[in-house]
Amino acid sequence: MFFQDFPYILSWWSIIFLIGTIFFPFTNRLFTNFKDRGYIFAKIIGIAVLSYLAWLLGFLHLLPFGQPSLYLILFGLVFLNLIWWQKNPAAAKIDLSARLKNNWTFIKIIIFEEVIFSATFVFWAFVKGHQSDIQGLEKFMDFGFINSILHSIYFPPPDMWLVKAASATSDNFINYYYFGHLVTAVLTKLSNLDPAVTFNLMLSTIFAFTFTGSFSIAINLIASSLSLRGRVLWSSDEAILTRHSGLSRIRFWSPRLLAGPQNDDRNQIASLPRSVHTNVVARNDNIITIIFSLLTAFLVTLAGNLHTIYAFTKGYLPADKPIPFWQLLGKGIDFSAYWYPNATRFIPFAIHEFPSYSFVVSDLHGHVLDIPFVLLTIALLLSLVLSTSKIKSTKTFDFLPELLPFDLLLLTLLGFLLAIMYMTNAWDGLIYFGLSALVFLYIYYQHYWPNLNSLILKFFNSLILLVVLFVLFSLPLLLCGGIYLSFTASSFWGPRACRGGLQNRFWARFASLACQNDKLTFLFRCLRLTYDHSFYRPSYLS
């Protein structure tokens, strides 16, 4: 049975590998402080950018949503990445070329991460192959969203619950954070597989991204920690070090290197160019780092909480009011009384799922679909923190004062990711905006304290720019009334770009105020007429 499904797995994996390969030069520029240069995150960035462009062009009715359009966008992204590579600083290109040609350790890291990704992806596809039913809980709703997107020509997609018939035009559109479902639909179109198959393949992909993304973050955290203590991971080719240093042999096996009493070796290595001596490594540290990074990935992906202890008690009722387990130990065991979803009901009036529970339940819901983007955001913030030692001020415009102490590209990508998270799982956008603010505050404190005025100015400048970027990237969805807002009808002006007749009260009040001014009324009527004639009204196809 599994071998019959393997062509589906291979087709899906090939699409993701292709996207990651296209975007690796871009991530190499972003994650210059990562030992793997953000290899695994190239796949996530590529999927996010491709899906966003397909969504934006479909929203603007510039390109219909279909396989030819997606391959056209993908080809355009290849071209843009080539231009990006040509305009990259020469040092960055030489560095990456040297790593790929001469640094076998760097290549081994990439191969190792790809093996981990492929193995975990195939493993969870194998697990889901034994229970692939799309029924129960919220699976049917998620599957319906994906199919509604797949059957849409332009966006936003129609709401499957409110459309009466396939032939009927509809003013009802999905009022939900559906970007993660759109990502699934994009990969489904590219792979040309049945959505009943890709539903489970997407779950396997998220499982693999969770494991490998956690591994990448952990390995770079540990490497940076060891670097601060004078020991740097992941050596260049030994011959390069020997040629530059004049040493007869670098003792890679010795954990005392750069930390022990070999003063002669240490002095010679310290005199080398930074690009050389910062790659000297103790092999023991490599092994320990890999072990603990794998352990981190395992815990993030598969660990649960202490609720398992209740399996060895008589259980408790009601399910959402847990009794301290130590009050139940020793009073008998009733395995039939254990119900694993109780592990997510410890906090009153809240459901607090963790990844392993979500993977077992297998709802392709917003909080699950957002996990790869969350890990990418954390990795980007980590890259910002690791780059604080070589921050360069950036001026957005020559006539303005310095606004940012780091590359504007990183802030732009962060604003893009916050918009993506908002459109995938709305609360994550707010949560990781808060985390971003804390990271900015830490960076500015490190570089501008005790100059309090400069610290506050640059901190708030960066936050304002981040908010502006977030609004710009999520503007199409905001024009459609956002997510879970109060909606009301208006005969004059809804967000007509949605063609939905769905509008929040802000737009209704704004329109009523505009009607009091003749010039504004004329302008709004012209805009409405333009939208009415230029935007296609999609119908739901069963």
Secondary structure, 3 states (H helix, E strand, C coil): CHHHHHHHHHHHHHHHHHHHHHHHHHHHHHCCCCCCCCHHHHHHHHHHHHHHHHHHHHHCCCCCCCHHHHHHHHHHHHHHHHHHHHHCCHHHHHHHHHHHHHCHHHHHHHHHHHHHHHHHHHHHHHHHHCCCCCCCCCHHHHHHHHHHHHCCCCCCCECCCCCCCCCCECCCECCCCCHHHHHHHHHHHHHCCCHHHHHHHHHHHHHHHHHHHHHHHHHHHHHHHHHHCCCCCCCCCHHHHHHHHCCCCCCCCCCCCCCCCCHHHHHHHHCCCHHHHCCCCCHHHHHHHHHHHHHHHHHHHHCCCHHHHHHHCCCCCCCCCCCCHHHCCCCCCCHHHCCHHHHHCCCCCCCCCCHHHHHHHCCCCHHHHCHHHHHHHHHHHHHHHHCHHHCCCECCCCCCCCCECCCHHHHHHHHHHHHHHHHHCHHHHHHHHHHHHHHHHHHHHHHHCCCHHHHHHHHHHHHHHHHHHHHHHHHHHHHCCCCCCCEECCCCCCCHHHCCCCEEHHHHHHHHHHCCCHHHHHHHHHHHHHHHHHCCCCECCC
